[in-house]
Amino acid sequence: MKPAQFQLLQPTTRAEALAVLAEQPDETVILAGGQSLVPLMNMRFVTAERILDLNRVSGLGGVEVRGDRLVVGAMTRHREAELSPVVLDACPLLAHAERHVGYVSIRNRGTVGGTIAHADTVAQVPCVAVALDARIVLESVRGRRELAAGDFFVGNLMNAREPDEAVTEVHFPVRPVGSLFGFAEFARKVGDFPLVTAAVRLEQGAGLSRSARIAVGGAGPTPVRLAECESALEGRELTGALAEEVGRLAAESVSPADSPFVSTDYRRNLVRVVVRRALEQALDCGEELR
Ligand SMILES: Cc1cc2nc3c(=O)[nH]c(=O)nc-3n(C[C@H](O)[C@H](O)[C@H](O)COP(=O)(O)OP(=O)(O)OC[C@H]3O[C@@H](n4cnc5c(N)ncnc54)[C@H](O)[C@@H]3O)c2cc1C
């Protein structure tokens, strides 16, 4: 199928883009990499009178470290976030998760801001954003505000953005020295959307986990932090047995909805496995640091 007719608006500056959005916010849909939006438009699940294309707007892409934050411009392509030495150094969990997003051709076009705004509960980058308590920067002609990732995602494919706002940056905390990280997912085949994702970061001191962050995606309408699992890790040395124990605890902590294709029990079991695997990766990461 072909999309319904629309007006294509292609501003070149951030101020122009926000002004275009402010003119008719409810009738305007933002186009970033188009990897989710264009298929939805072709199937006419999304119709819009006006498409605001961000691809010609200068200054919306790129990555840089500002203080203790890795600032990722909304139009940064997945592939850049995956391969950038700046990202690998400041937030390796993001770089590792990006490797799992679709295929290279998808990652060449799809953007970090796009996947955040799309807010798919199984998407890899939102899971990392929730795990790390990333900040989502929203801008409109009214000004700029920041939301914690946990407040930005409000349901599957739903976010807290006002219609006249655009996501302009995503801020991830810079990795504390010596911290361990891991990302794991289960997908039916490489490049497919996963059924479940898990992202983990552990801050270490004297061989013990001083503080832990664990989030899973795909086990509910939004990615969620697992507080009980985090507490179970804190003050303890990460071992294979502990990874197994925390995986089991994770499965008990989530209540995924039943669906005709993926039962609640099956998805819970996947949560157990991906959390364990993410922690095992963190363990390997610790070996590399020794
Ligand atoms: C075959 C295939 C496999 C894929 N596999 C995966 C996968 O494994 N994991 C995954 O996460 N994704 C996957 N994707 C989707 C892809 O990663 C997209 O890049 C991503 O979901 C959205 O990014 P985008 O830049 O393409 O956004 P678009 O498709 O352009 O936009 C997506 C939505 O976000 C809104 N939006 C975009 N940018 C902004 C902004 N700056 N401010 C406000 N709203 C905005 C749009 O209006 C739209 O509603 C896959 C896609 C395909 C076709």
The ligand as an SDF file (V2000), in Angstrom:
LIG
                    3D

 53 58  0  0  0  0  0  0  0  0999 V2000
   12.8380   -4.8580    9.8090 C   0  0  0  0  0  0  0  0  0  0  0  0
   12.9260   -3.9220   10.9800 C   0  0  0  0  0  0  0  0  0  0  0  0
   13.4800   -4.3940   12.1620 C   0  0  0  0  0  0  0  0  0  0  0  0
   13.5740   -3.5520   13.2620 C   0  0  0  0  0  0  0  0  0  0  0  0
   14.0990   -4.0450   14.4240 N   0  0  0  0  0  0  0  0  0  0  0  0
   14.1550   -3.2400   15.5110 C   0  0  0  0  0  0  0  0  0  0  0  0
   14.6710   -3.7170   16.7440 C   0  0  0  0  0  0  0  0  0  0  0  0
   15.1250   -4.8500   16.8980 O   0  0  0  0  0  0  0  0  0  0  0  0
   14.6730   -2.8510   17.7940 N   0  0  0  0  0  0  0  0  0  0  0  0
   14.2060   -1.5500   17.6750 C   0  0  0  0  0  0  0  0  0  0  0  0
   14.2540   -0.8230   18.6660 O   0  0  0  0  0  0  0  0  0  0  0  0
   13.7430   -1.0910   16.5340 N   0  0  0  0  0  0  0  0  0  0  0  0
   13.7020   -1.8820   15.4480 C   0  0  0  0  0  0  0  0  0  0  0  0
   13.2040   -1.3890   14.2770 N   0  0  0  0  0  0  0  0  0  0  0  0
   12.7440    0.0270   14.2550 C   0  0  0  0  0  0  0  0  0  0  0  0
   13.8960    0.9700   14.0550 C   0  0  0  0  0  0  0  0  0  0  0  0
   14.9010    0.7260   14.9540 O   0  0  0  0  0  0  0  0  0  0  0  0
   13.5350    2.4390   14.1880 C   0  0  0  0  0  0  0  0  0  0  0  0
   14.7240    3.1140   13.9480 O   0  0  0  0  0  0  0  0  0  0  0  0
   13.0550    3.0070   15.4860 C   0  0  0  0  0  0  0  0  0  0  0  0
   12.0320    2.2890   16.0490 O   0  0  0  0  0  0  0  0  0  0  0  0
   12.4940    4.4250   15.2900 C   0  0  0  0  0  0  0  0  0  0  0  0
   13.4860    5.2720   14.8560 O   0  0  0  0  0  0  0  0  0  0  0  0
   13.3230    6.1500   13.5370 P   0  0  0  0  0  0  0  0  0  0  0  0
   14.3730    7.1930   13.6280 O   0  0  0  0  0  0  0  0  0  0  0  0
   13.2880    5.3100   12.3280 O   0  0  0  0  0  0  0  0  0  0  0  0
   11.9040    6.8740   13.7970 O   0  0  0  0  0  0  0  0  0  0  0  0
   10.6500    7.1110   12.8380 P   0  0  0  0  0  0  0  0  0  0  0  0
   10.2080    5.8330   12.2460 O   0  0  0  0  0  0  0  0  0  0  0  0
   10.9300    8.2420   11.9060 O   0  0  0  0  0  0  0  0  0  0  0  0
    9.6130    7.6040   13.9340 O   0  0  0  0  0  0  0  0  0  0  0  0
    9.0780    6.7210   14.8980 C   0  0  0  0  0  0  0  0  0  0  0  0
    8.0780    7.4700   15.7850 C   0  0  0  0  0  0  0  0  0  0  0  0
    8.7480    8.4100   16.6170 O   0  0  0  0  0  0  0  0  0  0  0  0
    8.3250    9.7560   16.3430 C   0  0  0  0  0  0  0  0  0  0  0  0
    9.5530   10.5650   16.3850 N   0  0  0  0  0  0  0  0  0  0  0  0
   10.7060   10.3060   15.7350 C   0  0  0  0  0  0  0  0  0  0  0  0
   11.6590   11.1930   16.0770 N   0  0  0  0  0  0  0  0  0  0  0  0
   11.0810   12.0340   16.9590 C   0  0  0  0  0  0  0  0  0  0  0  0
   11.5710   13.1610   17.6930 C   0  0  0  0  0  0  0  0  0  0  0  0
   12.8270   13.5810   17.5820 N   0  0  0  0  0  0  0  0  0  0  0  0
   10.7160   13.7780   18.5310 N   0  0  0  0  0  0  0  0  0  0  0  0
    9.4380   13.3490   18.6800 C   0  0  0  0  0  0  0  0  0  0  0  0
    8.9220   12.2960   18.0070 N   0  0  0  0  0  0  0  0  0  0  0  0
    9.7400   11.6440   17.1570 C   0  0  0  0  0  0  0  0  0  0  0  0
    7.6790    9.7030   14.9700 C   0  0  0  0  0  0  0  0  0  0  0  0
    6.6990   10.7200   14.8150 O   0  0  0  0  0  0  0  0  0  0  0  0
    7.0640    8.3100   14.9900 C   0  0  0  0  0  0  0  0  0  0  0  0
    5.8510    8.3310   15.7050 O   0  0  0  0  0  0  0  0  0  0  0  0
   13.1000   -2.1960   13.1670 C   0  0  0  0  0  0  0  0  0  0  0  0
   12.5640   -1.7290   11.9820 C   0  0  0  0  0  0  0  0  0  0  0  0
   12.4640   -2.5800   10.8890 C   0  0  0  0  0  0  0  0  0  0  0  0
   11.8590   -2.0460    9.6110 C   0  0  0  0  0  0  0  0  0  0  0  0
  1  2  1  0
  2  3  1  0
  2 52  2  0
  3  4  2  0
  4  5  1  0
  4 50  1  0
  5  6  2  0
  6  7  1  0
  6 13  1  0
  7  8  2  0
  7  9  1  0
  9 10  1  0
 10 11  2  0
 10 12  1  0
 12 13  2  0
 13 14  1  0
 14 15  1  0
 14 50  1  0
 15 16  1  0
 16 17  1  0
 16 18  1  0
 18 19  1  0
 18 20  1  0
 20 21  1  0
 20 22  1  0
 22 23  1  0
 23 24  1  0
 24 25  2  0
 24 26  1  0
 24 27  1  0
 27 28  1  0
 28 29  2  0
 28 30  1  0
 28 31  1  0
 31 32  1  0
 32 33  1  0
 33 34  1  0
 33 48  1  0
 34 35  1  0
 35 36  1  0
 35 46  1  0
 36 37  1  0
 36 45  1  0
 37 38  2  0
 38 39  1  0
 39 40  1  0
 39 45  2  0
 40 41  1  0
 40 42  2  0
 42 43  1  0
 43 44  2  0
 44 45  1  0
 46 47  1  0
 46 48  1  0
 48 49  1  0
 50 51  2  0
 51 52  1  0
 52 53  1  0
M  END
$$$$
